[in-house]
Amino acid sequence: MGLPDADDPIPQDSSRQVCVQLMSSMLSQGKMLPLAHLPLTIELELDDSMAAFEGTTATNIAWTITRPRLVADVCELDQTLHNSYSSHLLSGKSLPFQMHGLYSITASVPAGSSLYSLPIARGFSRLSTVYVTFWDGVTSATSKWTNRFYCPSLAGDPNTEVNDALSWNITIGSERWPQFDCTSVQECAYRLRLATTAHLGNDLFSISGADYRNTKFIVGQSFEKAPGQSSHTGINTRSGSQLSLNFRNLGDVTMVHVVMHYEQILNLSAAGAEMLD
């Protein structure tokens, strides 16, 4: 593994073992899972190879994956404690696991849109944060919508008010976030820091100001009522109110990618597992 800011290429006709953490809310919720009471099947799906790896067509993909394997730790419980868990479940009670979930959606943007609104039909009991990235359709071997986040306002232009034309807001029914449109790249960075603080507990991320204004532009908006102080304080979007993302002056944007971070609860009982989101 190389330094975060240094390339560590794999030479041609050679291989390397690569270890990655699975992006699973169940496996990262902090509690151990009782496998004896939770028959667990893990299905892994790799995105289209043109999006996941270097290269733009099926003929010039540079890398392949061979011999995938799952590495995990298993702890053995004392038999008395194991029997206590079994008795708890068989008595009709449940074991709750609080965890986070991610819902992702992409949508095409008509060319030259000065006003674009994206309604989200999916509802959540507790929606915590919304993240948005943009794509201008320019593809190369190393630049794709999965790793290059286009900035509609500046994208290489001087960081001046006349160039900073993008504005956005998020509405849920009659409510609006922020109350006044976010109208500058600087305010976008500020709100992303607020969202990161609510999500991770700190406002640190490894995006420089220059990268943020060009190829790492991310919009973030938190809906937590008590960020960093308590859990399950997001907003309910299942009450019939329409969630919409509204943008002005998207310029050359051809696609918008939205990731919604929400809270959910897994209830484990003798009857099985139930997910409440």
C-alpha positions in Angstrom: 0.0 0.0 0.0 1.4 3.3 -1.0 1.1 6.8 0.5 -2.3 8.5 0.0 -0.8 11.1 -2.3 1.6 8.8 -4.2 0.9 6.3 -7.0 1.9 2.8 -6.4 1.3 1.1 -9.8 1.3 -2.7 -10.3 3.9 -3.6 -13.0 2.7 -5.2 -16.2 2.2 -9.0 -16.1 2.3 -9.1 -12.3 -0.2 -9.3 -9.5 -0.7 -7.9 -6.0 -3.0 -8.9 -3.1 -5.3 -6.0 -2.3 -7.5 -5.8 0.8 -10.5 -3.5 0.9 -13.2 -3.0 3.5 -16.7 -4.0 2.5 -19.1 -1.0 2.3 -21.8 -2.8 4.4 -23.8 -1.1 7.1 -24.4 -4.4 8.9 -20.7 -5.3 9.0 -19.6 -1.8 10.2 -22.3 -1.1 12.8 -20.0 -1.9 15.7 -21.7 -4.9 17.3 -20.8 -8.5 16.8 -23.4 -10.6 14.9 -24.6 -13.8 16.5 -24.1 -16.1 13.5 -25.9 -19.0 15.2 -29.1 -17.0 15.2 -28.5 -15.0 12.0 -27.9 -17.2 8.9 -25.8 -14.8 6.9 -25.3 -14.8 3.2 -23.0 -12.2 1.7 -23.4 -11.3 -1.9 -20.8 -9.1 -3.5 -21.5 -7.3 -6.7 -18.8 -5.5 -8.7 -19.8 -2.5 -10.7 -19.4 -2.5 -14.4 -15.7 -3.0 -15.1 -15.5 0.2 -17.2 -16.6 2.1 -14.1 -14.6 0.1 -11.6 -11.2 -0.1 -13.3 -8.8 1.9 -15.4 -9.8 1.9 -19.1 -12.9 3.0 -21.0 -13.8 0.0 -23.2 -13.8 -3.7 -22.8 -10.7 -4.0 -24.9 -8.4 -1.7 -22.8 -9.3 -2.6 -19.2 -6.0 -2.8 -17.5 -6.7 -5.0 -14.5 -8.6 -8.2 -13.5 -9.6 -9.7 -10.2 -8.6 -13.3 -9.4 -9.1 -15.5 -6.4 -11.4 -13.2 -4.3 -11.7 -14.3 -0.7 -13.4 -13.0 2.5 -11.3 -12.3 5.6 -13.2 -12.1 8.8 -12.7 -12.6 12.6 -15.0 -14.9 14.6 -15.3 -14.8 18.4 -16.5 -17.8 20.3 -19.0 -17.1 23.2 -19.0 -18.9 26.5 -21.7 -21.5 26.4 -23.6 -20.0 29.3 -23.7 -16.6 27.5 -24.7 -18.3 24.3 -27.6 -20.0 26.1 -28.7 -16.7 27.5 -29.0 -15.2 24.1 -30.9 -18.2 22.8 -33.3 -18.0 25.8 -33.8 -14.3 25.2 -34.8 -14.9 21.5 -36.9 -18.0 22.2 -38.9 -16.1 24.8 -40.3 -13.8 22.0 -37.9 -10.9 22.6 -35.6 -9.4 20.0 -32.0 -8.1 19.6 -31.9 -4.6 18.0 -28.9 -3.5 15.9 -28.8 0.1 15.0 -26.9 0.9 11.8 -26.6 3.2 8.8 -27.8 2.7 5.3 -26.9 4.2 1.9 -29.3 4.7 -1.0 -27.7 5.7 -4.3 -29.4 7.1 -7.4 -28.2 8.6 -10.7 -30.2 10.8 -13.1 -29.5 12.3 -16.5 -29.5 16.1 -16.8 -30.7 17.8 -20.0 -27.9 19.7 -21.7 -27.7 23.3 -20.8 -30.2 23.1 -18.0 -30.4 26.4 -16.1 -33.0 25.0 -13.7 -33.2 21.3 -12.8 -35.2 19.5 -10.1 -34.8 15.9 -9.1 -37.7 14.3 -7.1 -36.8 11.4 -4.9 -39.6 8.8 -4.5 -37.8 6.7 -1.8 -38.9 7.5 1.7 -36.9 7.1 5.0 -38.0 7.1 8.6 -34.7 8.9 9.5 -32.9 10.6 6.7 -29.6 11.9 8.0 -27.6 13.3 5.1 -27.7 13.9 1.3 -24.5 13.9 -0.8 -24.5 15.0 -4.5 -21.8 14.8 -7.2 -21.9 15.9 -10.8 -20.5 14.6 -14.1 -19.9 16.4 -17.3 -19.6 13.3 -19.6 -15.9 13.7 -20.2 -14.4 10.2 -19.9 -10.8 9.0 -20.1 -8.9 6.0 -18.9 -8.4 7.4 -15.4 -11.3 10.0 -15.2 -14.8 8.7 -14.7 -18.0 9.7 -12.8 -16.9 7.4 -10.0 -13.7 9.3 -9.2 -14.0 12.7 -10.9 -16.6 15.1 -9.4 -17.2 18.0 -11.8 -17.7 21.5 -10.4 -20.4 23.2 -12.4 -19.5 26.7 -11.2 -15.7 27.0 -11.7 -14.2 23.8 -13.2 -10.9 25.5 -13.9 -12.1 29.1 -14.1 -10.9 31.7 -11.7 -12.6 31.6 -8.3 -14.6 34.8 -8.6 -18.2 35.6 -8.0 -19.0 36.1 -11.7 -18.0 32.5 -12.4 -19.6 31.1 -9.3 -23.1 30.6 -10.7 -24.3 27.3 -9.2 -27.0 27.5 -6.6 -29.1 24.7 -4.9 -31.5 23.8 -2.2 -33.4 20.7 -1.0 -37.1 20.7 -0.2 -39.2 18.2 1.8 -42.8 19.3 1.4 -42.9 22.9 2.4 -39.6 22.8 4.3 -36.4 23.9 2.7 -32.6 23.3 3.4 -30.8 25.6 3.6 -33.4 28.3 4.2 -31.7 30.5 1.6 -30.1 29.0 -1.5 -26.5 27.8 -1.3 -24.9 30.1 -3.8 -21.1 29.7 -3.7 -18.5 27.0 -3.8 -17.2 28.3 -0.5 -20.6 27.8 1.2 -20.9 24.3 -0.4 -17.6 23.4 1.3 -18.9 24.8 4.6 -22.1 22.7 4.4 -20.1 19.6 3.4 -18.0 20.1 6.5 -21.2 20.3 8.6 -22.6 17.2 7.0 -19.2 15.4 7.6 -19.3 16.5 11.3 -22.8 15.1 11.8 -21.9 11.8 9.9 -18.4 11.1 11.2 -18.0 13.3 14.3 -15.3 15.5 12.8 -15.0 17.9 9.8 -11.8 16.6 8.4 -11.5 15.3 4.9 -8.6 15.0 2.5 -9.8 17.4 -0.3 -7.8 20.5 -1.0 -9.5 23.7 -1.9 -8.1 23.6 -5.5 -9.3 20.0 -6.0 -12.7 20.8 -4.5 -13.2 23.7 -7.0 -12.3 21.4 -9.9 -12.5 17.6 -9.8 -13.6 16.7 -6.2 -16.7 18.9 -5.8 -19.3 17.3 -3.4 -22.5 18.9 -2.2 -23.5 17.8 1.3 -26.5 18.7 3.5 -27.2 17.3 6.9 -30.8 16.8 8.3 -29.7 15.8 11.9 -31.6 17.6 14.7 -28.8 16.9 17.2 -25.6 16.2 15.2 -22.9 14.4 17.1 -24.9 14.3 20.3 -27.5 11.6 19.8 -28.6 9.0 17.2 -31.8 8.6 15.2 -32.4 12.4 14.9 -32.8 12.6 11.2 -35.9 13.8 9.4 -38.9 11.6 8.4 -39.7 11.6 4.7 -42.3 8.8 4.9 -45.1 11.2 5.9 -46.1 11.9 2.3 -43.9 15.0 1.7 -42.0 15.0 -1.5 -38.2 15.1 -1.3 -36.7 17.2 -4.2 -33.2 18.4 -5.0 -33.3 21.7 -6.9 -30.3 23.2 -8.9 -29.7 26.3 -10.9 -27.0 26.9 -13.6 -25.6 23.3 -13.9 -23.7 24.3 -17.1 -22.1 21.3 -18.8 -23.4 18.7 -16.2 -24.9 15.6 -17.9 -25.5 13.4 -14.9 -26.1 13.9 -11.2 -25.3 11.2 -8.6 -27.1 11.4 -5.2 -26.2 9.3 -2.2 -28.6 9.4 0.8 -27.4 8.4 4.2 -30.1 7.2 6.6 -30.5 5.3 9.9 -32.1 1.9 10.2 -32.6 -0.8 12.8 -32.2 -4.6 12.3 -34.5 -6.5 14.7 -33.3 -10.1 15.2 -35.9 -12.5 16.8 -36.7 -16.2 16.8 -39.0 -15.5 13.7 -36.1 -14.1 11.7 -34.6 -10.8 10.9 -36.6 -7.6 10.2 -35.1 -4.4 8.8 -36.8 -1.1 9.8 -35.7 1.9 7.7 
